Amino acid sequence: DTRHFIGFRTCSSSLFQFYGHQFYPNGKKVIPIEINTILTPLALAIWFMDDGSRKSNKHKTYNIHTLGYSKEDLARVIVVIKNLFDIEATLHSQKSIYWRIYIPSVSAKKFKDVIHPFVIQINSMHAKLR
């Protein structure tokens, strides 16, 4: 059995400091108040590709695993998702202390339609939408 590993390096750039300060003020992970100006269809697709999944093969629902954010921050994101994309979302508890964003079946198709144009461009991500 042969295994292959692929790695990469990233470079720091002052161009991204603004976003670092927005999401990690004082080193604590938060959703910025200005999330409504940052959360574009592309940003939502990237978030899903990084932290999202189908609930299961039999469910037509999606999750975005959002460990580390406060319930209050995530509640704000849910309002923004509704206002920007007309997508219903709720919070699901994980182990009573963590929260994830849940896209129910009533909004699953609309969610998929919003992020699909970006997800389809990356072959390894196609399975996340099936």
Backbone torsions as a table, in degrees:
resi	resn	phi	psi	omega
1	ASP	NA	116.0	179.8
2	THR	-101.6	132.0	176.8
3	ARG	-113.1	143.9	177.9
4	HIS	-119.4	138.3	178.1
5	PHE	-121.5	139.7	178.9
6	ILE	-122.6	134.3	178.4
7	GLY	-129.3	167.8	176.0
8	PHE	-154.8	163.5	177.2
9	ARG	-120.0	151.1	173.7
10	THR	-118.4	159.1	178.4
11	CYS	-111.3	144.4	174.4
12	SER	-76.3	147.0	176.2
13	SER	-146.4	137.3	178.2
14	SER	-65.3	-15.7	178.2
15	LEU	-62.6	-25.7	-177.1
16	PHE	-99.5	-0.5	-178.9
17	GLN	-58.9	-37.1	179.4
18	PHE	-54.9	-47.3	-178.5
19	TYR	-70.0	-37.1	176.1
20	GLY	-59.5	-42.7	179.3
21	HIS	-68.9	-30.7	179.4
22	GLN	-70.5	-42.8	-174.5
23	PHE	-93.8	-15.3	-179.6
24	TYR	-136.4	54.6	176.7
25	PRO	-67.2	135.8	-179.2
26	ASN	56.7	24.7	177.2
27	GLY	76.9	3.9	-179.4
28	LYS	-103.5	132.0	-178.0
29	LYS	-71.2	121.6	179.8
30	VAL	-141.2	161.5	169.1
31	ILE	-93.8	120.9	-177.2
32	PRO	-66.8	151.1	177.8
33	ILE	-56.7	-33.6	-177.2
34	GLU	-83.5	22.0	-176.7
35	ILE	-57.3	-29.0	179.8
36	ASN	-65.1	-21.1	177.8
37	THR	-94.5	-10.8	-177.0
38	ILE	-103.0	-31.4	-172.1
39	LEU	-83.3	88.7	176.5
40	THR	-94.1	170.7	173.8
41	PRO	-55.6	-40.2	178.1
42	LEU	-64.4	-44.5	179.2
43	ALA	-62.0	-41.6	177.7
44	LEU	-63.5	-40.2	178.4
45	ALA	-64.6	-42.9	178.8
46	ILE	-63.9	-42.2	178.7
47	TRP	-60.8	-44.0	178.4
48	PHE	-64.5	-44.8	-179.0
49	MET	-62.7	-32.3	179.8
50	ASP	-80.9	-47.1	-170.4
51	ASP	-122.7	7.3	-174.5
52	GLY	-103.7	167.7	178.1
53	SER	-164.4	162.5	165.6
54	ARG	-73.3	147.5	177.3
55	LYS	-63.0	-46.8	174.4
56	SER	-165.9	173.4	-179.8
57	ASN	-66.2	-28.7	-177.7
58	LYS	-88.3	-14.0	-179.8
59	HIS	-100.0	143.4	175.0
60	LYS	-100.9	56.7	-178.9
61	THR	-133.8	161.6	-179.3
62	TYR	-130.1	153.9	174.0
63	ASN	-123.7	147.2	164.3
64	ILE	-119.0	114.9	-175.0
65	HIS	-79.2	115.0	-168.7
66	THR	-122.6	41.9	179.1
67	LEU	-58.8	141.3	176.2
68	GLY	99.8	-15.7	176.1
69	TYR	-95.6	151.6	178.5
70	SER	-74.4	157.6	177.2
71	LYS	-60.2	-37.8	-180.0
72	GLU	-65.2	-42.4	177.7
73	ASP	-62.0	-43.8	-178.0
74	LEU	-69.4	-33.8	175.9
75	ALA	-61.8	-37.4	177.3
76	ARG	-65.6	-39.8	178.5
77	VAL	-63.2	-40.5	-180.0
78	ILE	-61.6	-40.0	176.9
79	VAL	-64.3	-41.8	179.8
80	VAL	-65.4	-42.1	177.9
81	ILE	-60.5	-40.8	178.1
82	LYS	-66.1	-47.7	-176.1
83	ASN	-68.1	-39.9	-176.8
84	LEU	-81.7	-38.2	-170.0
85	PHE	-120.5	-2.4	-175.9
86	ASP	55.6	41.7	179.3
87	ILE	-111.9	125.0	175.6
88	GLU	-75.0	138.8	176.1
89	ALA	-148.3	155.3	176.7
90	THR	-135.9	174.0	174.2
91	LEU	-103.7	135.5	173.8
92	HIS	-114.0	134.8	179.0
93	SER	-78.9	140.1	173.2
94	GLN	-121.5	115.8	178.7
95	LYS	56.7	28.8	174.8
96	SER	63.8	-0.1	179.4
97	ILE	-128.7	-14.0	-180.0
98	TYR	-115.1	157.3	-179.2
99	TRP	-130.8	147.9	172.9
100	ARG	-134.0	154.6	177.7
101	ILE	-85.1	129.7	-177.2
102	TYR	-116.1	125.9	176.3
103	ILE	-102.9	107.3	-177.3
104	PRO	-72.2	168.1	-176.2
105	SER	-58.3	-30.6	-179.4
106	VAL	-61.7	-25.5	179.9
107	SER	-116.8	2.3	-175.0
108	ALA	-60.4	-43.4	-178.9
109	LYS	-65.3	-43.5	179.6
110	LYS	-64.1	-41.3	176.4
111	PHE	-59.5	-48.0	179.8
112	LYS	-60.9	-42.1	-180.0
113	ASP	-61.9	-36.7	-179.1
114	VAL	-68.6	-43.1	-173.8
115	ILE	-93.8	-18.2	-175.2
116	HIS	-52.7	-45.9	-177.8
117	PRO	-57.4	-26.4	-179.4
118	PHE	-91.5	-41.0	-178.5
119	VAL	-66.1	-38.2	-176.2
120	ILE	-64.7	-19.7	-179.3
121	GLN	-74.8	-12.3	-177.6
122	ILE	-120.9	105.4	-173.6
123	ASN	-51.0	-41.8	-176.4
124	SER	-69.3	-10.0	-178.8
125	MET	-98.8	-11.2	-176.2
126	HIS	-53.7	-42.1	-176.0
127	ALA	-62.2	-25.1	179.9
128	LYS	-64.3	-25.3	-178.3
129	LEU	-93.5	-13.4	-176.3
130	ARG	-74.0	NA	NA
